[in-house]
């Protein structure tokens, strides 16, 4: 009898309160079962892991990537001293080199999620400069340079206990159906990942945070992860949350935790 | 065009040919786009002639219109080019701006 109760207890605890570690493992097992041909490291390439032809074309463009001019501008902006002779580099650990994999993280003091973009603006505030508009070219170029120095670093999102409510909200946002089309993020990126939606392949949620900012051939410029979130919400005809809003930061935090262990390869090119 | 060049050139030497690739930073405005803030037409601004030179000898001249994409990319093969040869690429647009860049095959 006591053995039975023990089983019931363990069952209920694993189904009701799944920890981030469980979530991540469950999702990886699900993809492994659905998409057995895709190795874990392939998820860093997004949809290009699914189609050999588009991957070949993509690798070709990568030989001389169109975002190079933006990257150069980002480097110059990053190195340019502020009016008080301080630099962006002074605000970040290891002078801002190879640190993009640590973002987003949970800030215990502020009790909020710090993303790379918000950290750049915090740095500007600290140096008495006006903040940059999120999604503006300048902040995207800066993020592109910082991502470029972090190429190959493995995503390393920590999950302290105090961050769990934010993680749970991010997860709820991911699975919540919304909008006129009544889609959740998971409808496309979990249930139908790797399948076609008209002519396009749906990317799996695993690896969504590896390759930002991304130069879209469609728009002809670099865009951030939050720009993409906004596009997704618009496409399912849902309320569009602003870039760097609490909702989208929590979603980024959740997705980033899922992608732990994947290498960063941004800035990148996407169709 | 100040101090930064708008042209990037990369070459790769193969025994029977040299692959030259170039990326040019240019808005390539067609004249049919409207500005988002003022709702007015953006004047056409595009590259009209693009010249490729090999050791100061013109090997190709492209006459382009506004149908070419923003930040255009070109790639071509030169059979005669050897290591150490000079490749020059220059452009001139409809508003009279221009830029040129030299590159040594390596």
Interface residues (C-beta under 8 A of the other chain):
Chain A: X63 X64 X66 X68 X69 X72 X220
Chain B: X4 X8 X10 X21 X23 X25 X69 X70 X71 X73 X75
